[in-house]
């Protein structure tokens, strides 16, 4: 064939086809990776879930536990303080721990400090109670009967004065215990509670009900009677032999003993054995009506031969004023 024939040949188009096929997609790459490295992904999944569980158990649970303890409340029904000594009292208490939690954890037994709220942040405990182990529910009894050592007489005296002179008293409790819930790790929690309750309100309403002049022997009482002492609190206080000094027109006229005094909630009628200067009383009373404006000042509180400085501080902080009809006393 001649060169001229070749030049006249028709135009021809050539198409090249790849021998590697179509380009792989992202999904196919991901599937291939998962098939090859599934064990790496499994370890990562287990590890991340383990971290989350551990965080919940060791960080989240204590925070939840503390929040539930903070929301709980202690309701005291009555508190009986008896058998006092200079350095201790016997405390009997009926109380309930209320909780709104859906959980029912157990709190280990633990000591709790008692102190006046106004001493915070540098608290000054005057005693420690041992709270029992409690399995918490909606309303759980927390009853006590224990001898409590007084660790700070001055602070306990401040407490008794607050009880004597105030309409309301705020007593703070603080401690630390372990909360247990099923198989979960134990959680250490702080217990902080403030009890607000009625005080003695200066023994407002104190009055002498009866007074009878009697013959005195060997310098003993010559005026015998009864007095009314209201107690608006839930406290029962065994105070022993309580002695008051009696004054009229700022003049000391005698003393009065309330033997074996125990104040219980409600109105108390107590015996009074007084030794007074009757001539001075007649002189100081109003000439016409025989009315004597009497001031009753606390002196001492003695139980089983021991002075009780905390009760003495309380009664000495609260002088009381009453009006005595001497004519009725003579007629008696």
C-alpha positions as CSV (number, residue, x, y, z in Angstrom):
1,X,0.0,0.0,0.0
2,X,1.3,3.4,-0.9
3,X,1.9,6.3,1.4
4,X,-0.9,8.1,-0.3
5,X,-3.4,5.3,0.7
6,X,-2.4,5.6,4.3
7,X,-2.9,9.3,4.4
8,X,-6.5,8.8,3.1
9,X,-7.4,6.3,5.9
10,X,-10.4,7.3,8.1
11,X,-9.9,8.9,11.6
12,X,-9.9,6.3,14.5
13,X,-10.6,7.0,18.3
14,X,-9.0,4.8,21.0
15,X,-10.5,4.5,24.6
16,X,-8.2,3.3,27.5
17,X,-9.9,1.2,30.3
18,X,-8.3,1.0,33.9
19,X,-7.4,-2.5,35.0
20,X,-8.0,-1.5,38.8
21,X,-11.8,-1.1,38.7
22,X,-14.0,1.6,40.5
23,X,-12.7,3.8,43.4
24,X,-13.7,2.5,47.0
25,X,-16.3,4.5,49.0
26,X,-15.9,5.8,52.7
27,X,-18.4,3.3,53.9
28,X,-16.6,0.3,52.4
29,X,-13.3,1.6,53.9
30,X,-15.0,1.9,57.3
31,X,-16.4,-1.7,57.1
32,X,-13.0,-3.0,56.2
33,X,-11.4,-1.1,59.1
34,X,-14.0,-2.6,61.5
35,X,-13.5,-6.1,60.2
36,X,-9.7,-5.8,60.6
37,X,-9.5,-3.8,63.9
38,X,-12.8,-4.9,65.8
39,X,-10.8,-5.8,68.9
40,X,-9.4,-2.3,69.2
41,X,-12.9,-0.8,69.0
42,X,-14.2,-3.3,71.6
43,X,-11.4,-2.4,74.0
44,X,-12.1,1.3,73.5
45,X,-15.9,0.8,74.1
46,X,-15.3,-1.2,77.3
47,X,-12.7,1.2,78.6
48,X,-14.9,4.3,78.1
49,X,-17.9,2.7,79.7
50,X,-15.7,1.6,82.6
51,X,-14.5,5.1,83.1
52,X,-18.1,6.4,83.1
53,X,-19.1,3.8,85.6
54,X,-16.2,4.5,87.9
55,X,-16.9,8.2,87.7
56,X,-20.5,7.7,88.7
57,X,-19.5,5.3,91.5
58,X,-16.6,7.2,93.0
59,X,-17.6,10.8,92.1
60,X,-21.3,11.0,91.3
61,X,-22.5,8.7,94.1
62,X,-20.8,10.6,96.9
63,X,-22.2,13.8,95.6
64,X,-25.7,12.3,95.4
65,X,-25.3,10.8,98.8
66,X,-24.3,14.1,100.3
67,X,-27.1,15.9,98.7
68,X,-29.6,13.4,100.1
69,X,-28.2,13.7,103.6
70,X,-28.4,17.5,103.3
71,X,-32.1,17.2,102.4
72,X,-32.9,15.0,105.4
73,X,-34.3,16.5,108.6
74,X,-34.2,15.5,112.2
75,X,-37.5,16.0,114.2
76,X,-37.1,15.8,118.0
77,X,-40.3,14.8,119.9
78,X,-38.9,15.2,123.4
79,X,-35.5,15.5,125.1
80,X,-35.1,14.5,128.7
81,X,-32.0,15.7,130.6
82,X,-31.6,14.0,133.9
83,X,-29.1,12.8,136.5
84,X,-26.9,15.9,136.1
85,X,-23.4,16.1,137.5
86,X,-20.8,18.9,137.2
87,X,-19.4,17.3,134.1
88,X,-22.1,15.2,132.5
89,X,-25.9,14.6,132.0
90,X,-27.9,11.7,131.0
91,X,-29.8,12.4,127.8
92,X,-32.9,10.5,126.6
93,X,-34.3,11.6,123.3
94,X,-37.1,10.5,121.0
95,X,-36.6,11.7,117.4
96,X,-37.3,10.8,113.8
97,X,-35.0,11.2,110.8
98,X,-37.1,12.2,107.7
99,X,-36.0,11.7,104.2
100,X,-37.6,12.3,100.8
101,X,-35.1,10.1,98.9
102,X,-36.2,7.1,96.9
103,X,-33.2,5.2,98.2
104,X,-32.9,3.5,101.6
105,X,-29.2,3.7,102.5
106,X,-27.6,2.8,105.9
107,X,-25.7,5.3,107.9
108,X,-22.9,3.9,110.2
109,X,-23.0,5.0,113.9
110,X,-21.0,8.2,114.4
111,X,-20.3,10.9,117.0
112,X,-21.9,14.3,116.4
113,X,-20.8,17.6,118.0
114,X,-23.3,19.8,119.7
115,X,-22.7,23.6,119.6
116,X,-24.5,26.9,119.4
117,X,-25.0,27.9,115.8
118,X,-23.7,31.5,116.4
119,X,-20.2,30.1,117.1
120,X,-19.7,29.2,113.4
121,X,-17.4,29.0,111.5
122,X,-15.0,28.4,114.4
123,X,-17.4,26.1,116.2
124,X,-17.1,25.4,120.0
125,X,-18.7,22.1,120.8
126,X,-19.9,21.6,124.4
127,X,-20.7,17.9,124.1
128,X,-20.8,14.9,121.7
129,X,-23.6,12.5,121.1
130,X,-23.2,9.0,119.7
131,X,-25.8,8.6,117.0
132,X,-26.7,4.9,116.3
133,X,-26.5,3.0,113.0
134,X,-29.6,4.0,111.0
135,X,-31.2,2.3,108.0
136,X,-32.9,5.3,106.5
137,X,-36.5,5.3,105.3
138,X,-39.2,8.0,104.9
139,X,-39.3,8.4,108.7
140,X,-36.8,6.5,110.8
141,X,-36.8,6.5,114.7
142,X,-33.5,7.8,116.2
143,X,-33.9,7.2,119.9
144,X,-31.1,7.9,122.4
145,X,-30.3,7.1,126.0
146,X,-26.8,7.9,127.0
147,X,-24.6,9.7,129.5
148,X,-23.1,12.7,127.7
149,X,-19.8,14.2,128.9
150,X,-19.7,18.0,128.9
151,X,-16.5,19.0,127.1
152,X,-16.8,22.8,127.5
153,X,-18.6,24.0,130.6
154,X,-18.5,27.7,129.5
155,X,-20.2,26.8,126.2
156,X,-22.7,24.5,127.8
157,X,-23.6,27.4,130.2
158,X,-24.1,29.7,127.2
159,X,-26.5,27.0,125.8
160,X,-28.5,26.7,129.0
161,X,-28.7,30.5,129.2
162,X,-30.0,30.6,125.6
163,X,-32.6,28.0,126.5
164,X,-33.6,30.0,129.6
165,X,-33.9,33.4,128.0
166,X,-35.1,32.9,124.5
167,X,-38.4,32.1,122.8
168,X,-36.5,30.0,120.1
169,X,-33.2,28.2,120.4
170,X,-31.0,27.0,117.5
171,X,-28.8,24.0,118.3
172,X,-26.3,22.8,115.7
173,X,-25.1,19.3,115.1
174,X,-22.1,18.3,113.0
175,X,-20.5,14.9,112.3
176,X,-19.2,12.6,109.6
177,X,-20.2,9.1,108.8
178,X,-20.2,6.4,106.0
179,X,-23.3,5.9,103.9
180,X,-23.9,2.4,102.4
181,X,-26.2,1.5,99.6
182,X,-26.4,-2.1,98.4
183,X,-23.2,-3.2,96.5
184,X,-22.1,0.3,95.6
185,X,-18.9,1.6,97.2
186,X,-19.4,3.2,100.6
187,X,-19.5,7.0,100.6
188,X,-18.2,9.3,103.3
189,X,-20.8,12.1,104.0
190,X,-20.9,15.1,106.3
191,X,-23.9,15.5,108.6
192,X,-24.9,19.1,109.4
193,X,-28.2,19.8,111.1
194,X,-29.7,22.7,113.0
195,X,-32.5,22.1,115.4
196,X,-34.8,25.0,116.2
197,X,-37.1,24.5,119.2
198,X,-38.9,26.5,121.8
199,X,-36.9,27.8,124.7
200,X,-38.1,28.6,128.3
201,X,-38.8,32.2,127.3
202,X,-37.5,33.7,130.6
203,X,-40.1,31.4,132.4
204,X,-42.7,34.0,131.4
205,X,-45.8,33.4,133.4
206,X,-44.0,32.4,136.6
207,X,-46.2,33.1,139.6
208,X,-46.6,32.3,143.2
209,X,-49.9,30.4,143.6
210,X,-50.0,29.9,147.4
211,X,-48.0,31.3,150.4
212,X,-48.5,30.3,154.0
213,X,-46.7,31.6,157.1
214,X,-45.5,28.9,159.3
215,X,-43.6,28.7,162.6
216,X,-39.9,28.4,161.9
217,X,-37.8,25.9,163.8
218,X,-34.0,26.1,164.0
219,X,-33.9,28.9,161.4
220,X,-35.9,26.8,158.8
221,X,-38.5,28.0,156.4
222,X,-41.3,30.3,157.7
223,X,-43.1,30.8,154.4
224,X,-44.4,27.7,152.6
225,X,-46.1,27.8,149.2
226,X,-46.4,26.7,145.6
227,X,-45.4,28.3,142.4
228,X,-46.4,27.9,138.8
229,X,-43.6,27.6,136.2
230,X,-44.6,27.2,132.5
231,X,-42.3,25.3,130.2
232,X,-43.2,25.8,126.5
233,X,-40.3,23.6,125.3
234,X,-40.1,19.9,124.7
235,X,-37.3,19.7,127.3
236,X,-37.4,17.9,130.6
237,X,-34.7,19.3,132.9
238,X,-33.8,17.8,136.2
239,X,-32.2,20.7,138.1
240,X,-32.0,19.4,141.7
241,X,-32.5,21.8,144.6
242,X,-32.8,25.3,143.2
243,X,-32.4,28.3,145.4
244,X,-33.5,31.9,144.7
245,X,-32.7,35.1,146.5
246,X,-35.8,37.3,147.2
247,X,-35.6,41.1,146.9
248,X,-38.1,43.9,147.5
249,X,-37.2,47.5,146.6
250,X,-33.7,46.2,145.9
251,X,-33.5,45.0,149.5
252,X,-32.7,41.4,150.3
253,X,-35.5,39.9,152.3
254,X,-34.8,36.2,152.2
255,X,-34.3,33.0,150.2
256,X,-36.5,30.5,148.6
257,X,-35.8,26.8,147.9
258,X,-37.5,24.7,145.2
259,X,-36.6,21.2,146.3
260,X,-35.9,18.5,143.7
261,X,-37.0,20.7,140.8
262,X,-37.7,19.0,137.5
263,X,-39.2,21.1,134.8
264,X,-41.4,19.1,132.4
265,X,-43.1,20.4,129.2
266,X,-46.3,22.3,130.1
267,X,-47.3,24.0,133.3
268,X,-45.4,22.9,136.4
269,X,-46.6,23.4,140.0
270,X,-43.6,23.2,142.3
271,X,-43.1,23.6,146.0
272,X,-41.4,26.6,147.5
273,X,-39.8,26.7,151.0
274,X,-38.9,30.3,151.9
275,X,-37.0,31.9,154.8
276,X,-37.9,35.6,154.8
277,X,-37.7,38.5,157.2
278,X,-41.4,39.0,157.8
279,X,-41.0,42.3,159.7
280,X,-39.0,43.7,156.7
281,X,-41.6,42.4,154.4
282,X,-44.4,44.2,156.3
283,X,-42.3,47.3,156.2
284,X,-41.6,47.2,152.5
285,X,-45.2,46.3,151.4
286,X,-47.5,49.0,150.4
287,X,-49.3,50.3,153.6
288,X,-52.9,50.0,152.3
289,X,-53.0,47.0,150.1
290,X,-50.1,45.0,151.5
291,X,-48.7,44.5,147.9
292,X,-45.1,43.5,147.7
293,X,-43.2,43.9,144.4
294,X,-40.9,40.9,144.6
295,X,-37.8,40.3,142.5
296,X,-36.7,36.6,142.4
297,X,-33.0,36.2,141.5
298,X,-31.4,32.8,140.8
299,X,-28.7,31.7,143.2
300,X,-27.8,28.0,143.1
301,X,-28.6,24.6,141.6
302,X,-27.4,21.5,143.5
303,X,-28.0,17.8,142.7
304,X,-26.7,15.0,144.8
305,X,-24.5,17.5,146.7
306,X,-22.9,18.9,143.5
307,X,-23.3,22.4,142.3
308,X,-24.3,22.5,138.7
309,X,-22.6,25.6,137.2
310,X,-24.4,25.5,133.9
311,X,-27.8,25.6,135.5
312,X,-26.7,28.2,138.0
313,X,-25.6,30.4,135.1
314,X,-29.0,30.0,133.5
315,X,-31.1,30.9,136.6
316,X,-28.8,33.8,137.5
317,X,-29.2,35.2,134.0
318,X,-33.0,35.5,134.4
319,X,-34.3,37.6,137.4
320,X,-38.1,37.4,137.6
321,X,-40.6,40.0,138.9
322,X,-43.9,39.1,140.5
323,X,-46.5,40.9,142.7
324,X,-47.2,39.2,146.1
325,X,-50.3,39.9,148.1
326,X,-49.0,39.7,151.7
327,X,-52.5,39.9,153.1
328,X,-53.3,36.5,151.5
329,X,-50.1,35.1,152.8
330,X,-51.1,36.1,156.4
331,X,-54.6,34.8,155.9
332,X,-53.2,31.4,154.8
